[in-house]
């Protein structure tokens, strides 16, 4: 299993990934199988042989493309991170105001992180593996996501506040709800999440 520092660097790479990377159908099939395997059995109980059998390829093929289990896990995490960010960009990209993008971005992030079969699923299946990425050893992950938001904030004149602290606060809020959804703040559906984000997060852009 990749360590937390490595995992954080993978997220940073996913944030900067070039979407025009040449397609590799065999690698995609292996990663599809890896995702299904990891979701059903967790990372610790899964082996390269398990993934190879599920993908219908030899273990040599998996090793040739991904090196070892850590490389396979890393590639799977990076692909899912990229997919999440693509979903996020698609949801907010057409909105004219940054305030609206923040509101919809909060809604999409909460929903996607909680329901994603790998990210949300592993948090329930193997919390001891995932929690360090989001808490004690999650500094690099926080920085990567913060800088992702900062880049977007700097593309518009709508944001008059210092983008760094605002972006970090927003990331911390999302992670907090992901780790502990029990709260007096109602964000259990999209409309409630929008109301919260518009009332408390969007005004931060103009501090």
N, C-alpha and C positions, 0 to 999 in steps of 0.2 A: 504493500500500500504506500502510495506517495505520501511524504511527510507534509506538514501544514505549510511550510515555507514554499515547497515545490508546488503545492496546490494553489497557493496564492499567486505565484508567478505564472501559473497556467491561466488563471483568470485574467491577469494583466495581458497575457498574450492573446487571449480570446477577445478582449476589448479592442485590441489593435489589429486583429486578424484581417487579412485581405479576403473579401468574400469571393474573389475571382480565382481562388485556388483551383487547380486542375482536379476534376472529379476522378475518383478511384472507386468504381463500383464494388470491387472485392473488399476494399477497406471499409466502405460503408456497410456492407453486409456483415462484416465482422463486428463493427461498432454497434449495429442494430442488435446483434446477438448478445454482445456484452451488456448493453443497456438492459435487455430483458433478463439476463442472468443476474446482474447486480441488483435489479429491482426485486426479483423473486427470492434471492437467497442472500443478498448482502455482499459486501466486498470481501470480508474475511473468509467466508465459506465458499467463495467462487475461485476456480482455477482456470488457467489458460486452456487446459483440456476441456473443461466444461463449455467454455465459450466456443472453442473450435468445433465441438460436436454440435452445438446449437446452430452454428453458422454453416455447417456442412463442409468444412475445410479441414486440412491437416493442421496439427499444432505447429508444424514447421512454417506454414503459411502465416500464421498469427505472429510467430517470433520474427519472421522475415520483415513484416511490416511494422511491428510495434516494439520489438526488442525483448520485452519481458512483461510480466503482469503489471508492474508499475507503469510502464509505457502505455499499456492498453488502458488502464484506469485513467491515466492522465489524458490520453486522446479522447476518451469518452467524456470526461468532465469538460474538456475544452470545447468539444462539439456542442454539448448541451448548453454550456455558457453562451456560446455564440448564437445558438438558436433562441435562447431567452432574450438576448440583446436585440436580435433581429425582430422578435415579436414586440419588444418594447418600442423600438424605433418605428415599426409599422403602425403601432397604436397611436403614437403621439406626433409623428412626423408631419401629418397634414394639418395640425392645429396651428393657427396663426399666432396665438399668444403663449408666451412661456408659462404664464399662470395656469392655463388650461393643460399644457403639457405636463406640468408638475402634478396636477390633480389626476389626470388619466394615467400618468406614469406610476403614481402611488398605487392606484387601483390594480393596474396590470401586474405590477411587481408583487403585491400581496397575493393575488390570485395565482399567479404563475409559480411562485416559490412554494406556496402551500400545497398546490395540486400536482406539481411536477413529480413524475414517478421516481426519478432519481434523487433530486434535491430534497423535496419534501418527504419522499418515501424513505430514504435512508435516515433522515432525522428521526423517523419513528422506528425504523427497523434496527439501526445501529447508531443510536445517539452518541455513544462514547467515541465513535469514529468521526462523526460530523461536527459535534459541538466545538472542538478546539478550533476548527476553521472559522467559526463565527464568534468565538469568545476570546479565550486566553492567548491563542496563537493566530488570531485573525487580523492582525494589524495590517499586513500587506494586502489582504482582501479588501479591507476598509479603504485603504489608500487607492487601490485600483478602481473601485466603484466611485469613490469621491472624485477622482480625476476624470472619470468618464462623464460625470455630471458637470463638473467645472467646465470642460470643453464645450458642452452644450450651452451652458449659461453664458459663456463669453461670446457666443455667436449672435447674441441679441442685445439690444439696448433696453429690453424690458427689465433686466436685472440690475438694480442700482445698489444692492448690498454686496458685501465682499463674498464672492462666489464660493471660496474654500470652506469657511465655517458653515454656510448654508447647506452646501452639498453634503458635508460630513454629518450634519444634524439629520438630514433627510435619510441618509443611509442607515444611521443608527436607529431611527424610528422604525424603519421597515424591518430591520434585523430583530428589534425588540419584540415586535408583534409576531414575527415568525417563531421566535424562541418561546414566547409565552403569550398565547392568544387570549388568555383569561384577563379581562380588563373591564373597568367601568366605562371605557370608551367603546362604543358600538361600531365595529367595522366588519361585521360578519357577512354583509352583502355589499355589492358594488355601490349602491346608492349611499349607504352609511359611510363607506370609505371615501367617496367623493365629498360628502359633506364635511368630514373631518379634515381632509386635505385642503379643501377650499378655505375652511375657517382658520386652520392653524399652520399649514405649511406654505400655501401660496403667499400669504402676507410677508413671509420671511424674505422673499425676493426683493422687497422694497424697503428693507430696514436701513 
